[in-house]
């Protein structure tokens, strides 16, 4: 996968989940060596090629939290 990079060398990975207009809900900033880290590499793969990292947790929060809610 080819990712955009910042001038500082961080890779930018758009989230798998999108807003209604198709733009990513957020963008992950990954260090240049992210592929060498098994955890970051898995996170990037799930985000780029599947429904996103911890999709079920995100879906739960989306379903139960509203704008302005406080969650601990």
OpenMM code with the backbone's topology and positions (N, CA, C; nanometers):
from openmm import Vec3, app, unit

residues = "UNK UNK UNK UNK UNK UNK UNK UNK UNK UNK UNK UNK UNK UNK UNK UNK UNK UNK UNK UNK UNK UNK UNK UNK UNK UNK UNK UNK UNK UNK UNK UNK UNK UNK UNK UNK UNK UNK UNK UNK UNK UNK UNK UNK UNK UNK UNK UNK UNK UNK UNK UNK UNK UNK UNK UNK UNK UNK UNK UNK UNK UNK UNK UNK UNK UNK UNK UNK UNK UNK UNK UNK".split()
positions = [
    Vec3(0.0840, -0.1171, 0.0000),
    Vec3(0.0000, 0.0000, 0.0000),
    Vec3(0.0887, 0.1237, 0.0000),
    Vec3(0.0573, 0.2178, -0.0829),
    Vec3(0.1334, 0.3429, -0.0912),
    Vec3(0.0623, 0.4485, -0.0068),
    Vec3(0.1332, 0.5014, 0.0907),
    Vec3(0.0756, 0.6012, 0.1808),
    Vec3(0.1399, 0.7370, 0.1571),
    Vec3(0.0621, 0.8415, 0.1768),
    Vec3(0.1180, 0.9762, 0.1746),
    Vec3(0.2104, 0.9913, 0.2955),
    Vec3(0.3064, 1.0827, 0.2841),
    Vec3(0.3979, 1.1110, 0.3940),
    Vec3(0.3991, 1.2595, 0.4245),
    Vec3(0.4212, 1.2912, 0.5521),
    Vec3(0.4377, 1.4293, 0.5939),
    Vec3(0.5812, 1.4723, 0.5649),
    Vec3(0.6108, 1.6013, 0.5679),
    Vec3(0.7493, 1.6462, 0.5508),
    Vec3(0.8433, 1.5868, 0.6562),
    Vec3(0.7882, 1.5512, 0.7730),
    Vec3(0.8696, 1.4919, 0.8806),
    Vec3(0.8930, 1.3434, 0.8595),
    Vec3(0.8300, 1.2834, 0.7582),
    Vec3(0.8498, 1.1419, 0.7295),
    Vec3(0.7454, 1.0481, 0.7851),
    Vec3(0.6440, 1.1004, 0.8546),
    Vec3(0.5375, 1.0142, 0.9056),
    Vec3(0.4478, 0.9705, 0.7904),
    Vec3(0.4032, 0.8458, 0.7952),
    Vec3(0.3079, 0.7955, 0.6965),
    Vec3(0.1670, 0.8281, 0.7427),
    Vec3(0.0802, 0.8632, 0.6498),
    Vec3(-0.0578, 0.8998, 0.6810),
    Vec3(-0.1516, 0.7914, 0.6283),
    Vec3(-0.2230, 0.7277, 0.7203),
    Vec3(-0.3146, 0.6193, 0.6856),
    Vec3(-0.4573, 0.6638, 0.7153),
    Vec3(-0.5396, 0.6853, 0.6126),
    Vec3(-0.6789, 0.7250, 0.6363),
    Vec3(-0.7581, 0.6091, 0.6964),
    Vec3(-0.8534, 0.6410, 0.7815),
    Vec3(-0.9329, 0.5371, 0.8472),
    Vec3(-1.0198, 0.4628, 0.7466),
    Vec3(-1.0501, 0.3383, 0.7799),
    Vec3(-1.1383, 0.2569, 0.6969),
    Vec3(-1.2807, 0.3116, 0.7010),
    Vec3(-1.3199, 0.3667, 0.8141),
    Vec3(-1.4540, 0.4221, 0.8278),
    Vec3(-1.4565, 0.5626, 0.7702),
    Vec3(-1.5634, 0.5926, 0.7003),
    Vec3(-1.5749, 0.7201, 0.6301),
    Vec3(-1.6958, 0.7996, 0.6793),
    Vec3(-1.6884, 0.9319, 0.6604),
    Vec3(-1.8038, 1.0187, 0.6818),
    Vec3(-1.9009, 0.9958, 0.5662),
    Vec3(-2.0195, 1.0528, 0.5761),
    Vec3(-2.1200, 1.0383, 0.4707),
    Vec3(-2.0682, 1.0886, 0.3356),
    Vec3(-1.9785, 1.1868, 0.3368),
    Vec3(-1.9256, 1.2418, 0.2109),
    Vec3(-1.8081, 1.1624, 0.1554),
    Vec3(-1.7712, 1.0519, 0.2229),
    Vec3(-1.6638, 0.9658, 0.1743),
    Vec3(-1.5253, 0.9976, 0.2267),
    Vec3(-1.5115, 1.1068, 0.3018),
    Vec3(-1.3809, 1.1401, 0.3590),
    Vec3(-1.3555, 1.0537, 0.4826),
    Vec3(-1.2281, 1.0251, 0.5142),
    Vec3(-1.1986, 0.9418, 0.6314),
    Vec3(-1.2388, 1.0115, 0.7615),
    Vec3(-1.2842, 0.9327, 0.8581),
    Vec3(-1.3218, 0.9880, 0.9890),
    Vec3(-1.1996, 1.0409, 1.0628),
    Vec3(-1.0850, 0.9816, 1.0406),
    Vec3(-0.9606, 1.0269, 1.1018),
    Vec3(-0.8451, 0.9735, 1.0186),
    Vec3(-0.7254, 1.0213, 1.0474),
    Vec3(-0.6049, 0.9750, 0.9795),
    Vec3(-0.5027, 0.9358, 1.0850),
    Vec3(-0.4479, 0.8163, 1.0712),
    Vec3(-0.3435, 0.7700, 1.1611),
    Vec3(-0.2081, 0.8184, 1.1106),
    Vec3(-0.1245, 0.8672, 1.2006),
    Vec3(0.0137, 0.9042, 1.1678),
    Vec3(0.1043, 0.7913, 1.2159),
    Vec3(0.1744, 0.7312, 1.1239),
    Vec3(0.2603, 0.6174, 1.1568),
    Vec3(0.4070, 0.6531, 1.1365),
    Vec3(0.4950, 0.6071, 1.2262),
    Vec3(0.6381, 0.6353, 1.2094),
    Vec3(0.6924, 0.5607, 1.0877),
    Vec3(0.8038, 0.6075, 1.0321),
    Vec3(0.8610, 0.5428, 0.9134),
    Vec3(0.8895, 0.3936, 0.9321),
    Vec3(0.9155, 0.3517, 1.0524),
    Vec3(0.9490, 0.2110, 1.0791),
    Vec3(0.8280, 0.1278, 1.1203),
    Vec3(0.7067, 0.1747, 1.0906),
    Vec3(0.5875, 0.1035, 1.1391),
    Vec3(0.5819, -0.0421, 1.0930),
    Vec3(0.6340, -0.0730, 0.9743),
    Vec3(0.6305, -0.2115, 0.9244),
    Vec3(0.7172, -0.3055, 1.0063),
    Vec3(0.8151, -0.2521, 1.0784),
    Vec3(0.9022, -0.3355, 1.1610),
    Vec3(0.8381, -0.3711, 1.2945),
    Vec3(0.7308, -0.3020, 1.3311),
    Vec3(0.6612, -0.3265, 1.4572),
    Vec3(0.5400, -0.4147, 1.4281),
    Vec3(0.5332, -0.5365, 1.4843),
    Vec3(0.4216, -0.6266, 1.4535),
    Vec3(0.2838, -0.5669, 1.4854),
    Vec3(0.2738, -0.4952, 1.5955),
    Vec3(0.1448, -0.4363, 1.6334),
    Vec3(0.1015, -0.3266, 1.5387),
    Vec3(0.1921, -0.2338, 1.5088),
    Vec3(0.1590, -0.1248, 1.4161),
    Vec3(0.1347, -0.1774, 1.2754),
    Vec3(0.2106, -0.2763, 1.2367),
    Vec3(0.1934, -0.3356, 1.1042),
    Vec3(0.0545, -0.3985, 1.0922),
    Vec3(0.0105, -0.4703, 1.1952),
    Vec3(-0.1234, -0.5304, 1.1950),
    Vec3(-0.2306, -0.4220, 1.1938),
    Vec3(-0.2154, -0.3200, 1.2766),
    Vec3(-0.3122, -0.2102, 1.2807),
    Vec3(-0.3256, -0.1479, 1.1416),
    Vec3(-0.2135, -0.1199, 1.0763),
    Vec3(-0.2164, -0.0583, 0.9439),
    Vec3(-0.2838, -0.1501, 0.8426),
    Vec3(-0.2540, -0.2786, 0.8481),
    Vec3(-0.3143, -0.3746, 0.7543),
    Vec3(-0.4656, -0.3809, 0.7741),
    Vec3(-0.5103, -0.3916, 0.8987),
    Vec3(-0.6544, -0.3982, 0.9251),
    Vec3(-0.7243, -0.2700, 0.8825),
    Vec3(-0.6596, -0.1571, 0.9047),
    Vec3(-0.7188, -0.0277, 0.8688),
    Vec3(-0.7240, -0.0108, 0.7174),
    Vec3(-0.6209, -0.0534, 0.6489),
    Vec3(-0.6116, -0.0311, 0.5046),
    Vec3(-0.6899, -0.1343, 0.4222),
    Vec3(-0.6969, -0.2584, 0.4706),
    Vec3(-0.7510, -0.3654, 0.3870),
    Vec3(-0.8812, -0.4259, 0.4368),
    Vec3(-0.9258, -0.3847, 0.5538),
    Vec3(-1.0470, -0.4446, 0.6110),
    Vec3(-1.1381, -0.3339, 0.6633),
    Vec3(-1.2208, -0.3656, 0.7599),
    Vec3(-1.3171, -0.2682, 0.8134),
    Vec3(-1.2563, -0.1765, 0.9182),
    Vec3(-1.1286, -0.1938, 0.9476),
    Vec3(-1.0640, -0.1095, 1.0469),
    Vec3(-1.0272, -0.1877, 1.1707),
    Vec3(-0.9311, -0.1347, 1.2446),
    Vec3(-0.8844, -0.1971, 1.3677),
    Vec3(-0.9943, -0.1882, 1.4730),
    Vec3(-1.0260, -0.2991, 1.5378),
    Vec3(-1.1286, -0.3074, 1.6419),
    Vec3(-1.2615, -0.2490, 1.5944),
    Vec3(-1.3063, -0.2960, 1.4785),
    Vec3(-1.4306, -0.2463, 1.4194),
    Vec3(-1.5494, -0.2601, 1.5140),
    Vec3(-1.5621, -0.3734, 1.5822),
    Vec3(-1.6788, -0.3929, 1.6688),
    Vec3(-1.6820, -0.2924, 1.7833),
    Vec3(-1.5653, -0.2572, 1.8367),
    Vec3(-1.5602, -0.1564, 1.9436),
    Vec3(-1.6034, -0.0203, 1.8901),
    Vec3(-1.5543, 0.0167, 1.7734),
    Vec3(-1.5947, 0.1435, 1.7121),
    Vec3(-1.7453, 0.1461, 1.6864),
    Vec3(-1.7980, 0.0356, 1.6348),
    Vec3(-1.9418, 0.0289, 1.6057),
    Vec3(-2.0237, 0.0441, 1.7340),
    Vec3(-1.9778, -0.0166, 1.8436),
    Vec3(-2.0474, -0.0032, 1.9712),
    Vec3(-2.0512, 0.1429, 2.0151),
    Vec3(-1.9363, 0.2106, 2.0109),
    Vec3(-1.9327, 0.3508, 2.0513),
    Vec3(-2.0202, 0.4365, 1.9611),
    Vec3(-2.0154, 0.4115, 1.8322),
    Vec3(-2.0993, 0.4879, 1.7387),
    Vec3(-2.2470, 0.4698, 1.7690),
    Vec3(-2.2855, 0.3503, 1.8066),
    Vec3(-2.4259, 0.3206, 1.8315),
    Vec3(-2.4752, 0.3793, 1.9646),
    Vec3(-2.3866, 0.3869, 2.0642),
    Vec3(-2.4316, 0.4222, 2.1988),
    Vec3(-2.3903, 0.5598, 2.2485),
    Vec3(-2.2929, 0.6225, 2.1859),
    Vec3(-2.2500, 0.7546, 2.2301),
    Vec3(-2.2984, 0.8613, 2.1333),
    Vec3(-2.3403, 0.9730, 2.1883),
    Vec3(-2.3862, 1.0867, 2.1090),
    Vec3(-2.2858, 1.2013, 2.1256),
    Vec3(-2.2908, 1.2954, 2.0346),
    Vec3(-2.2047, 1.4145, 2.0464),
    Vec3(-2.2295, 1.4801, 2.1817),
    Vec3(-2.1231, 1.5126, 2.2531),
    Vec3(-2.1342, 1.5768, 2.3839),
    Vec3(-2.1346, 1.4810, 2.5009),
    Vec3(-2.1488, 1.3495, 2.4758),
    Vec3(-2.1438, 1.2525, 2.5838),
    Vec3(-2.0044, 1.2476, 2.6445),
    Vec3(-1.9982, 1.2112, 2.7722),
    Vec3(-1.8699, 1.1931, 2.8392),
    Vec3(-1.8533, 1.0455, 2.8655),
    Vec3(-1.7382, 0.9906, 2.8286),
    Vec3(-1.7111, 0.8491, 2.8434),
    Vec3(-1.5779, 0.8310, 2.9145),
    Vec3(-1.5791, 0.7489, 3.0182),
    Vec3(-1.4559, 0.7179, 3.0924),
    Vec3(-1.4158, 0.5762, 3.0677),
] * unit.nanometer
topology = app.Topology()
chain = topology.addChain("A")
for resn in residues:
    res = topology.addResidue(resn, chain)
    for name in ("N", "CA", "C"):
        topology.addAtom(name, app.Element.getBySymbol(name[0]), res)
